[in-house]
């Protein structure tokens, strides 16, 4: 059976790294107490996830045909038609992202960037109280998109009896229209993407101080554990109180 490579290697590398980083960040956030030293791994995974999203956006501008953002199908009418075809078993075959996976991919990228920005604001101590609630809401919305995406894949496979999920492993799809052009593998770019993500993780670990629970990022001190925010605030309050007590003592004398 003829197959065509439609997803290059950098796209597939990103896909699985992105999935692993999200699972790690979400699991830690929900299973580890935010005052535990291990909670810092949630922030480290989240920051690496944000870099992965930025790398994917860049590849979406310069990558191969079906890796490009311009290849995403975001027409609501085509999305409705695709969902109808999934149920009925008919419809066209999409070489790249179908309308449902296009919306899922775009939603997850945008949510990742918003989660990264809100997480950095909280770690930097400059976020209003509502940002934390928005951060949690977006994380749960991200999970909902992932679950809908997986459910859609299951329904697609049961309806069309094909191996669509394997396309993100092999990069290939079958049963495409005759003459559908393939794309090059772009192995060097995939190695570069892996190097960027691994290097990001290594640099974050190197700059993270487990003793204080802080990370020095471009000259900004980020606090990666909730308890450390409280401790720092308490210490500053204590210093202020101590200062006032000293002033009172001096006034008495």
ZAZANU-127850 format. One record per residue (C-alpha): x, y, z; residue number from 1. Coordinates in Angstrom, 3 decimals. Example, Ala and Ser with C-alpha at 12.3 -4.5 7.8 and 13.67 -1.06 7.14 Angstrom:
xx yy zz seq
12.300 -4.500 7.800 1
13.670 -1.060 7.140 2
This chain:
xx yy zz seq
0.000 0.000 0.000 1
1.398 3.391 -1.013 2
2.075 5.898 1.724 3
3.204 9.503 1.553 4
5.344 11.359 4.089 5
3.299 14.418 5.079 6
4.861 15.341 8.437 7
8.549 16.142 8.644 8
10.729 14.997 11.540 9
10.867 18.350 13.408 10
7.055 18.422 13.520 11
6.941 14.925 14.980 12
9.729 15.653 17.480 13
7.858 18.741 18.646 14
4.585 16.822 18.908 15
5.904 14.202 21.322 16
8.094 16.576 23.351 17
5.138 18.958 23.644 18
2.852 16.151 24.824 19
5.370 14.863 27.378 20
6.056 18.327 28.808 21
2.363 19.123 29.184 22
1.631 15.806 30.909 23
4.557 16.397 33.282 24
3.590 19.992 34.092 25
-0.095 19.193 34.578 26
0.524 16.078 36.667 27
2.962 17.850 38.991 28
0.613 20.802 39.425 29
-2.224 18.505 40.485 30
-0.374 15.793 42.387 31
2.359 17.730 44.217 32
1.751 20.229 46.995 33
2.659 23.733 45.844 34
4.880 24.198 48.899 35
6.878 21.048 48.130 36
10.387 21.401 46.641 37
9.207 19.096 43.837 38
6.609 21.642 42.736 39
9.411 23.622 41.072 40
9.472 20.935 38.376 41
6.016 22.126 37.310 42
7.445 25.556 36.540 43
10.561 24.166 34.860 44
8.475 21.880 32.628 45
6.081 24.745 31.877 46
8.865 27.105 30.829 47
10.384 24.452 28.564 48
6.893 23.875 27.135 49
6.669 27.569 26.326 50
10.000 27.470 24.479 51
8.754 24.427 22.551 52
5.659 26.394 21.472 53
7.821 29.291 20.284 54
10.055 26.880 18.343 55
6.969 25.357 16.720 56
5.696 28.774 15.699 57
9.032 29.490 14.035 58
8.927 26.126 12.278 59
5.383 26.965 11.279 60
6.817 29.815 9.224 61
9.833 28.110 7.651 62
9.017 24.385 7.802 63
7.760 22.017 5.127 64
4.326 22.290 3.569 65
2.161 20.592 6.192 66
4.194 21.971 9.112 67
3.359 25.541 8.174 68
0.733 27.513 10.025 69
-0.737 28.482 6.667 70
-1.590 24.798 6.112 71
-3.982 24.745 9.082 72
-7.625 24.561 8.038 73
-9.545 26.959 10.273 74
-12.782 27.429 8.351 75
-15.806 26.782 10.646 76
-17.738 25.426 7.656 77
-15.000 22.919 6.840 78
-14.795 21.942 10.513 79
-18.537 21.214 10.577 80
-18.240 19.214 7.352 81
-15.314 17.228 8.699 82
-17.091 16.369 11.960 83
-20.112 15.229 9.966 84
-17.906 13.024 7.785 85
-16.277 11.445 10.831 86
-19.690 10.237 11.965 87
-20.930 9.187 8.516 88
-17.675 7.610 7.373 89
-17.339 9.663 4.181 90
-15.561 12.897 3.372 91
-12.210 13.817 1.905 92
-8.785 12.733 3.058 93
-6.576 15.486 4.418 94
-2.883 15.260 3.658 95
-1.934 17.550 6.541 96
-3.927 18.620 9.595 97
-7.651 18.132 9.166 98
-9.985 20.928 10.392 99
-10.414 19.400 13.867 100
-6.709 18.850 14.480 101
-5.997 22.309 13.063 102
-8.210 23.952 15.678 103
-6.768 21.707 18.388 104
-3.182 22.557 17.427 105
-3.833 26.302 17.320 106
-5.740 26.236 20.628 107
-2.960 24.336 22.399 108
-0.251 26.665 21.096 109
-2.136 29.787 22.181 110
-2.983 28.298 25.570 111
0.660 27.354 26.089 112
1.816 30.905 25.455 113
-0.866 32.298 27.791 114
0.015 29.752 30.479 115
3.691 30.592 30.150 116
3.083 34.334 30.452 117
0.797 33.979 33.468 118
3.153 31.500 35.127 119
6.105 33.853 34.754 120
4.052 36.728 36.146 121
3.128 34.672 39.200 122
6.693 33.471 39.724 123
7.918 37.038 39.445 124
5.431 38.220 42.046 125
3.827 40.786 39.732 126
0.542 39.004 38.945 127
-2.808 40.138 40.403 128
-4.742 37.516 42.379 129
-7.049 36.671 39.471 130
-4.121 35.522 37.299 131
-3.683 32.344 39.341 132
-7.335 31.408 38.802 133
-7.028 32.181 35.086 134
-3.862 30.054 34.929 135
-5.660 27.053 36.439 136
-8.670 27.568 34.170 137
-6.473 27.640 31.057 138
-4.614 24.506 32.175 139
-7.922 22.645 32.545 140
-9.104 23.995 29.205 141
-5.855 22.713 27.672 142
-6.590 19.268 29.118 143
-10.121 19.395 27.697 144
-8.748 20.173 24.226 145
-6.306 17.258 24.526 146
-9.072 14.847 25.570 147
-11.342 16.009 22.741 148
-8.450 15.594 20.307 149
-7.809 12.037 21.510 150
-11.513 11.201 21.389 151
-11.676 12.503 17.831 152
-8.763 10.273 16.837 153
-10.485 7.232 18.313 154
-13.745 7.989 16.485 155
-11.839 8.614 13.237 156
-10.017 5.283 13.476 157
-13.198 3.366 14.264 158
-15.054 5.045 11.405 159
-12.409 5.011 8.676 160
-10.437 1.937 9.791 161
-7.099 3.602 9.144 162
-3.968 4.233 11.191 163
-4.175 8.014 11.411 164
-2.518 8.261 14.881 165
0.584 6.535 13.522 166
1.197 9.461 11.162 167
2.793 11.371 14.046 168
5.198 8.476 14.531 169
6.050 7.576 10.946 170
5.163 10.897 9.335 171
3.262 8.999 6.647 172
-0.393 8.699 5.646 173
-2.074 6.243 3.332 174
-5.095 6.397 1.039 175
-4.334 9.943 -0.061 176
-5.360 11.206 -3.521 177
-3.035 10.160 -6.335 178
-0.250 12.624 -6.929 179
-0.172 13.943 -3.342 180
3.395 15.261 -2.936 181
5.520 14.128 -0.032 182
7.752 16.320 2.126 183
11.446 15.928 3.015 184
12.397 14.560 6.438 185
14.495 17.583 7.560 186
16.586 15.549 9.984 187
19.087 18.331 10.747 188
16.284 20.681 11.742 189
14.866 17.975 14.015 190
18.231 17.571 15.754 191
18.400 21.345 16.168 192
14.924 21.428 17.711 193
15.870 18.674 20.149 194
19.052 20.562 21.013 195
17.092 23.746 21.703 196
14.632 21.981 24.004 197
17.314 19.965 25.796 198
19.507 23.048 26.121 199
16.605 25.043 27.535 200
15.933 22.402 30.155 201
19.603 22.161 31.063 202
19.980 25.918 31.423 203
16.873 26.186 33.600 204
18.184 23.436 35.866 205
21.579 25.105 36.069 206
20.054 28.436 37.079 207
17.606 26.932 39.568 208
18.602 27.027 43.248 209
16.805 24.195 45.104 210
17.782 25.615 48.499 211
15.873 28.853 47.991 212
13.421 27.581 45.370 213
14.373 30.424 43.032 214
15.452 30.727 39.427 215
17.607 33.499 38.008 216
16.204 34.195 34.543 217
17.858 37.036 32.622 218
18.540 38.908 35.831 219
15.019 38.385 37.198 220
14.546 36.323 40.348 221
11.615 33.926 39.971 222
10.161 32.038 42.927 223
9.088 28.564 41.826 224
7.368 27.377 45.009 225
4.237 28.881 46.530 226
5.597 28.518 50.031 227
8.643 30.586 49.102 228
6.401 33.466 48.024 229
4.745 33.341 51.434 230
8.042 33.011 53.280 231
9.538 35.941 51.422 232
6.456 38.048 52.068 233
6.522 37.093 55.729 234
10.201 37.898 56.041 235
9.711 41.296 54.454 236
6.763 41.975 56.750 237
8.883 40.916 59.702 238
11.640 43.279 58.701 239
9.117 46.089 58.357 240
7.638 45.316 61.759 241
11.112 45.161 63.247 242
11.882 48.533 61.732 243
8.783 50.043 63.285 244
9.686 48.567 66.675 245
13.144 50.089 66.468 246
11.626 53.454 65.634 247
9.331 53.179 68.674 248
12.266 52.318 70.909 249
14.221 55.311 69.652 250
11.230 57.582 70.269 251
11.001 56.318 73.858 252
14.626 57.177 74.467 253
